[in-house]
Amino acid sequence: MQQIKVFIGIEGEQSVLEREVNTWIEQNKVKVVSIRGNIAPQTLARQEPPASSSGRTFRPSDLFILIVYEK
């Protein structure tokens, strides 16, 4: 029976998310059917003082990893 597992991370910390996913796969000894990922659009954030002459800066985007697996 196929099941899903969702992981959420933050752009700029991909290695943390990679370790989390790989550790989960190894510890649970699952058969991975597929892995898909997505990055959420960036959103503007106000920052004091402005990070650039335009005064605009972007927050890190959310990263989503969806694993379809079998036990």
C-alpha positions in Angstrom: 0.0 0.0 0.0 1.4 3.4 -1.0 1.6 6.2 1.6 3.0 9.7 1.5 5.3 11.7 3.7 5.7 15.5 3.5 8.8 17.4 4.5 9.0 21.2 4.8 12.1 23.3 4.9 13.4 26.8 4.2 15.4 28.0 1.2 19.0 28.4 2.1 18.9 25.4 4.4 18.6 22.7 1.8 21.3 20.6 3.4 19.2 20.4 6.6 16.2 19.2 4.7 18.2 16.7 2.7 19.6 15.2 5.9 16.2 15.0 7.4 14.7 13.2 4.3 17.7 10.8 4.0 17.6 10.0 7.7 13.9 9.3 7.6 14.3 7.0 4.6 17.1 5.1 6.2 15.6 4.8 9.6 12.2 3.7 8.3 13.6 1.3 5.7 10.9 2.3 3.2 10.8 1.7 -0.6 10.6 5.1 -2.2 8.2 5.2 -5.2 8.7 8.8 -6.1 10.0 12.1 -4.7 8.7 15.5 -5.8 9.7 18.9 -4.6 8.4 22.5 -4.9 9.6 25.9 -3.8 7.0 28.4 -2.8 7.1 31.9 -4.4 9.1 34.5 -2.5 7.2 37.1 -0.5 8.3 40.7 0.1 9.3 41.5 3.7 10.0 44.8 5.3 13.3 45.0 6.9 14.8 47.8 9.0 17.1 49.2 7.8 16.5 48.4 4.1 18.9 45.8 2.7 19.3 47.6 -0.6 18.8 51.1 -2.1 15.3 50.1 -3.2 14.4 49.1 0.3 13.1 45.7 -0.9 14.2 42.3 0.4 12.8 38.8 0.1 12.0 36.3 2.8 13.4 32.8 2.2 10.9 30.6 0.3 9.4 27.4 1.8 10.6 24.1 0.3 8.3 21.2 0.1 9.3 17.6 -0.5 6.6 14.9 -1.0 7.7 11.3 -0.9 5.5 8.4 -2.0 6.6 5.2 -0.4 5.8 1.6 0.5 6.5 0.0 3.8 
